[in-house]
Structure formats: structure tokens, C-alpha cells
Amino acid sequence: IERNLIVSNSESMTQNISLETKSAVWSYPIGSVAQPKSYKNAVIIGSSNGKIISLNKETGEVLWATNLTLDLSPIMSVFITKSNVILASSSRGQIFMIDPENGKVLSQNLPIGETNGEFFAGYDKSDACISFSQNGFRCFYAKVK
């Protein structure tokens, strides 16, 4: 992201590392299973304890944080859709649609089953697709009113 690298691991930390100085610009003490995503001036991470967090790209300051899962299941996937909403999934297959400006949960579903990995760009008119261990491949359309 703009000559920097955002790295994260599920156990401990998310960092913004400058490619020029090869040192940490900032560190945030929560790691992410899902690949961090960029939205405007923010880095969006899905934590290993069921939260989704927006951090200022330049300072690492928390812009907002939202608890998504009551059972603290990890957020396995985070995706910014074509319509600029966040789709996030828990390890149990619960899908959340979130407003990236304030972290408000716009909608969610009941758990579908264990997720296999990250969201990726959707087919046809869908915004994103994800694979589930027992329930196959599903695509999602993020309709914002």
C-alpha cells in the first residue's frame, strides 16, 4: 500500500512496514488470519478473536472496531466489494456485510459451515465468492440500500 507493506499474523500483530526504510511505521497488537485490505485511508483487518478493525494507514490509529462473533471465532476472510462494502466471514461460515466508514453491521447470516479460505472476486453479477468445507462454493451480492 503506497510503498509500504501491511503484514499480519494470527497470533500477535499487524504492522505497516516501509519498503524504503525496511522498518515498522506502526504496529497494532492484534493479528489477522485474513489478508488485510485497503479502503481509502484505512487498513481493514479481521482479527483472530472475532473482530473487524479499521486502522489509519499512516498512523495505525483505530478508526473503528466491531465485534462480529460472540464465540470469538476468527474472521477468516475480508473483502471490499464493487459497491464498497465489506464482506467478512468467520471460521464457522457466518457472513457479515459491514459499512467500511463506521463498522456498522449491515446484515449477517446464520453460520453456513467451515470456510476454506478468502473471498475472491465474484462471478457474473456477484460481488464475491467463497468456498465452504461441507456446503460447496457460494457467491454473494452486496446490495446496499
Buried (B, 14 or more C-beta within 10 A) or exposed (E): EEEBEBBBEBEEBBBBBEEEEEEBBBEBEBBBBBBBBEBEEBBBBBBBBBBBBBBBBBEBEEBBBBEBBEEEBBBBBBBBBEEBBBBBBBBBBBBBBBBBBEBEBBEBEEBBBBBEEBBEEBEEEBBBBBBBEEEEEBBBBBEEE
